[in-house]
């Protein structure tokens, strides 16, 4: 991922509003069909997220999160719970979210908690429109569970160009 001189095209407000916004209303209670997938180390969470985005697999992404996890997105209410997180990714994929590249991962780990900070670029290519690049930075807060780690909180923001 380029560090300096990279100027991604600024995504439209409508695309930013659609992405990561959980499905509204009471009918969003969907059942997760995929198993929860805890991971052996913190870096595996980031790698699994990149792979799941490439596969456009919202179930796999949701499986990386604890049942009571939250996602904090800019100018939005918190997305709470694995099902709502999955619903948000379903909407993101429907809006054209198609690729995720991650760079500069920094992780600090304790015995049962860890935090990972990284920069990323996402490609959003709505059907019939030109692809756009969204550049951001995230922090994941993880907790150790039986058999590995799960994401407990995820906060992201757009990074300046």
C-alpha positions in Angstrom: 0.0 0.0 0.0 1.5 3.3 -1.0 2.5 5.5 2.0 3.1 9.0 0.4 1.7 10.7 -2.6 -1.2 8.4 -2.8 -4.5 10.2 -3.4 -7.5 7.9 -3.5 -10.6 9.1 -5.2 -12.9 10.4 -2.6 -16.0 8.2 -2.4 -19.4 9.7 -2.7 -21.5 10.4 0.4 -24.1 7.9 -0.7 -21.5 5.1 -0.9 -20.1 6.0 2.5 -23.7 6.1 3.9 -24.5 2.7 2.5 -21.3 1.0 3.6 -21.1 -0.4 7.2 -24.7 0.8 7.9 -26.6 -2.0 9.5 -29.9 -3.0 8.0 -32.6 -1.0 9.8 -35.8 -2.2 11.3 -37.0 -5.3 13.2 -36.7 -7.6 10.2 -32.9 -7.6 10.3 -32.7 -10.5 12.7 -31.1 -13.0 10.5 -29.6 -16.2 11.6 -25.9 -16.7 11.2 -25.3 -20.0 9.4 -21.6 -20.0 9.6 -19.6 -21.3 12.6 -17.8 -18.8 14.8 -14.1 -18.9 13.9 -11.8 -17.9 16.7 -8.2 -17.5 15.5 -4.9 -18.6 17.0 -3.2 -15.1 17.0 -4.3 -11.6 16.5 -2.7 -11.1 13.0 -4.9 -14.0 11.8 -8.0 -11.9 12.4 -6.8 -9.3 10.0 -5.8 -11.9 7.4 -9.1 -13.7 7.8 -11.0 -10.4 7.3 -9.1 -9.7 4.1 -9.8 -13.2 2.8 -13.5 -13.1 3.7 -13.9 -9.7 1.9 -12.2 -11.2 -1.2 -14.7 -14.0 -1.0 -17.6 -11.6 -0.3 -18.5 -13.8 2.7 -20.4 -11.8 5.3 -20.9 -14.9 7.4 -17.2 -15.5 7.6 -16.6 -11.9 8.7 -19.3 -12.0 11.3 -17.8 -15.3 12.6 -14.6 -13.4 13.6 -16.6 -11.3 16.1 -17.8 -12.1 19.6 -21.5 -12.5 19.9 -21.7 -9.2 21.8 -19.2 -7.3 19.7 -19.7 -3.7 18.6 -18.5 -1.8 15.5 -18.1 2.0 15.8 -18.4 3.7 12.4 -18.2 7.4 11.6 -21.5 9.3 12.0 -23.5 6.2 12.8 -25.0 4.5 15.8 -23.0 1.6 17.1 -23.6 -1.7 15.3 -24.1 -4.2 18.1 -24.0 -8.0 17.9 -22.7 -10.5 15.4 -26.0 -10.6 13.4 -26.0 -6.8 12.9 -22.4 -6.9 11.9 -23.2 -9.6 9.4 -26.1 -7.6 8.0 -23.9 -4.5 7.6 -21.4 -6.6 5.5 -24.2 -8.0 3.4 -25.3 -4.4 2.6 -21.7 -3.4 2.0 -21.2 -6.2 -0.5 -24.5 -5.3 -2.2 -23.2 -1.7 -2.5 -20.1 -2.9 -4.3 -17.5 -3.4 -1.5 -15.1 -5.8 -3.3 -11.6 -5.6 -2.0 -9.7 -4.8 1.2 -5.9 -4.2 1.5 -4.3 -3.8 4.9 -1.0 -2.3 5.7 1.1 -1.3 8.8 -0.5 -3.6 11.4 0.6 -2.8 15.0 -0.6 -5.2 17.7 -0.2 -5.1 21.5 -1.2 -8.1 23.4 -1.8 -9.0 27.0 -2.8 -12.4 28.5 -6.5 -12.2 27.5 -6.9 -8.9 25.6 -5.2 -7.4 22.6 -5.5 -4.4 20.3 -4.5 -4.1 16.7 -4.2 -0.8 14.8 -3.8 -0.7 11.0 -4.4 1.4 7.9 -6.4 0.0 5.0 -7.8 0.7 1.5 -11.1 -0.6 0.3 -12.4 -0.8 -3.2 -16.1 0.0 -3.7 -17.4 -0.7 -7.2 -21.2 -0.3 -7.4 -22.7 -1.9 -10.4 -22.7 0.4 -13.3 -20.3 2.9 -11.7 -16.6 3.4 -11.6 -14.7 1.8 -8.7 -13.8 4.1 -5.9 -11.2 3.8 -3.2 -11.9 4.4 0.5 -8.8 4.8 2.7 -9.1 4.4 6.4 -7.6 3.3 9.7 -9.0 0.9 12.3 -8.5 -0.4 15.7 -9.6 -3.9 16.7 -10.0 -4.8 20.4 -9.9 -8.6 20.8 -10.6 -10.9 23.7 -9.2 -14.4 24.2 -11.9 -17.1 24.3 -11.6 -20.9 24.5 -9.7 -22.0 21.5 -8.4 -18.6 20.4 -9.3 -14.9 19.9 -12.5 -13.0 18.7 -13.0 -9.4 17.9 -14.8 -7.6 20.7 -14.8 -4.1 19.3 -14.0 -2.6 15.9 -13.7 1.2 15.3 -12.8 2.7 12.0 -12.5 6.1 10.4 -11.6 7.5 7.0 -8.0 8.5 6.8 -6.9 11.8 5.2 -5.7 11.5 1.6 
